[in-house]
Amino acid sequence: MYRKIFKAPHQLAESISGFCHDRWGVPGFDQVSQELSSWFKTPLGKALLKEEKEALDDALQNQFGYFLLHMGVTNCQSMTEASRISHRFSLHPQESKETGPAALADFDQLPLPNGSVDTVLLHHALEFSQNPHQVLRESSRVLIPSGNLIIVVFNPWSIWGWFGRLVRLFSKKVLWRHQYLSQTRLMDWLRLLEMEPVSVYRGFFRPPIAQESVIEHLYWMERWCKKLRLSRGGFYILVARKDQIPMTLIRPRWQKEKPIKAVVVTRTPSSGVPLRKGEESHRSEHEKS
């Protein structure tokens, strides 16, 4: 009887936690990828991608190297077209019909060796992950020293962010069920991984309205907010550099000393004069003869 009474609060807390996660928590990546792929084809999704691509083009112009890795909620290769890096490929947890080099992989465990990629692009893969710390650690692991990490996330302190918080209470759409990562919080995480923020890009200052005519009519907000360099855009792009200095182990060259040849001497019982080993054998043969 008493055991059931003591167990009841724990079971109630677990049931409430499970209900809150199912209702407002971040869903699985399969569901996220499927729903966002179709949402990006809507007028609002296209307008957001257009602004993000313009900002990414500026960020990718300064990236050099041999390999660029793209990880996003959708396997859209067009986000990295402005890059000067020729070898560009994508990793995604689901199969996609997009053309270009791509492979299936789990973002929490990337199938790549340490220090093998020059630039990593996370396109909304961080805030829609159930374990964003692990995604950041894996991205930092595969980067070479002085490599660059480009992160595209929604800005929680914007019109888009406040609208998303309000809609999240009543809607079950995957678009609003994500991690709310502020720029300050993300920069703290990066510094723990020995990564230094380099630059920040912002965009989409319009409210998230679905009507295409209203989106085009409010484009004046984009022009004025960019001129004034306001920080309340619907998304921001953070570029960070891996400040890990490569170290090469220098092994000391030890000189092999030549061993000293020792001279063995013996003492004869008759004369008491020490003789060398060769002379002793010669004398014994002479005495026998």
Buried (B, 14 or more C-beta within 10 A) or exposed (E): EEEEEEEEEEEEEEEEEEEEEEEEBBBEBEEBBBBBBEBBEEBBBEBBBEBBBBBBBEBBEEBEBEBBBBBBBBBBBEBBEBBEBEEBBBBBBEEBEBEBEBEEBEBBEBEBEEBBBBBBBBBBBBBBBBEBEBBBBBBBBBBBEEBBBBBBBBBBBBBBBEBBEEEBEEEEEBBBBBBBBBBEEBBEBBEEBEBEBBBBBBBBBBBBBEEEEEBEEBEEBBEEBBEEEEEBBBBBBBBBBBEBEEEEEEEEEEEEEEEEEEEEEEEEEEEEEEBEEEEBEEEEEEEEE
